[in-house]
Amino acid sequence: MATREASKYATKVVRPLLSSDKSEAKKRVLHLYKTFYRQIPLMLFDRHLPVTKEECQNKLKEEFLKNKHITDVRIIDMLVIKVSGKTI
């Protein structure tokens, strides 16, 4: 019975995916955002897309702001890994 009570209040310690704290995760997200932002002119030139650079920049910002509410470092890292694996 005592072990049942102890396990009721115990927390599980999890290993981080990439970042050890929230500030490191924020740096990874900003680095990813800047990398995509710098690739926009090259992407438009290579693919001959019928959109402006400003429209692409606004869409990129919109996509990153969709996940602004996420605060769990492991989920942030998972999203960074997921997006980093995709090709532009």
C-alpha positions in Angstrom: 0.0 0.0 0.0 2.9 2.3 0.8 4.4 1.9 -2.7 1.0 2.7 -4.3 0.9 6.0 -2.3 4.5 6.8 -3.2 4.0 6.2 -6.9 0.9 8.3 -6.9 3.1 11.4 -6.1 6.2 10.5 -8.0 7.1 12.2 -11.2 8.8 10.7 -14.1 12.2 12.1 -15.1 12.6 12.2 -18.9 15.7 12.6 -21.0 15.7 15.7 -23.3 15.7 15.1 -27.0 18.0 18.0 -28.0 17.7 21.0 -25.6 18.4 20.9 -21.9 16.2 23.9 -21.1 13.7 26.3 -22.6 16.3 28.9 -23.6 18.3 26.4 -25.6 15.1 25.2 -27.4 14.3 28.9 -28.2 17.7 29.3 -29.8 17.1 26.2 -31.9 13.7 27.5 -33.1 15.2 30.9 -33.9 18.1 29.3 -35.8 15.6 27.2 -37.8 13.4 30.3 -38.5 16.4 32.3 -39.7 17.6 29.5 -41.9 14.2 29.2 -43.6 14.0 33.0 -43.9 17.3 33.2 -45.7 16.3 30.4 -48.1 13.1 32.2 -49.4 14.8 34.2 -52.2 16.7 31.1 -53.4 13.5 29.0 -53.3 11.6 31.6 -55.3 14.4 31.8 -57.9 14.8 28.0 -58.3 11.1 27.1 -58.4 9.7 30.1 -60.2 6.8 30.4 -57.8 4.1 33.0 -58.5 4.3 34.6 -55.1 6.3 37.5 -53.7 9.1 37.3 -51.2 7.0 39.2 -48.7 4.1 36.7 -49.0 6.5 33.8 -48.3 8.0 35.6 -45.3 4.5 36.3 -43.9 3.5 32.6 -44.5 6.7 31.4 -42.7 6.0 33.7 -39.8 2.4 32.5 -39.7 3.5 28.8 -39.6 5.9 29.4 -36.8 3.4 31.4 -34.8 0.9 28.4 -35.0 3.1 26.7 -32.4 3.8 29.7 -30.2 1.7 28.3 -27.3 3.9 25.2 -26.9 6.0 25.3 -23.8 7.2 21.7 -23.3 10.9 21.5 -24.3 10.6 17.9 -25.6 7.7 18.8 -27.9 9.5 21.9 -29.2 12.6 19.7 -29.9 10.4 17.1 -31.6 8.9 19.8 -33.9 12.3 21.2 -34.7 13.6 17.7 -35.7 10.4 17.1 -37.7 10.7 20.3 -39.7 14.5 20.0 -40.1 14.1 16.7 -41.8 11.8 18.1 -44.5 13.3 19.5 -47.7 12.4 23.0 -48.8 
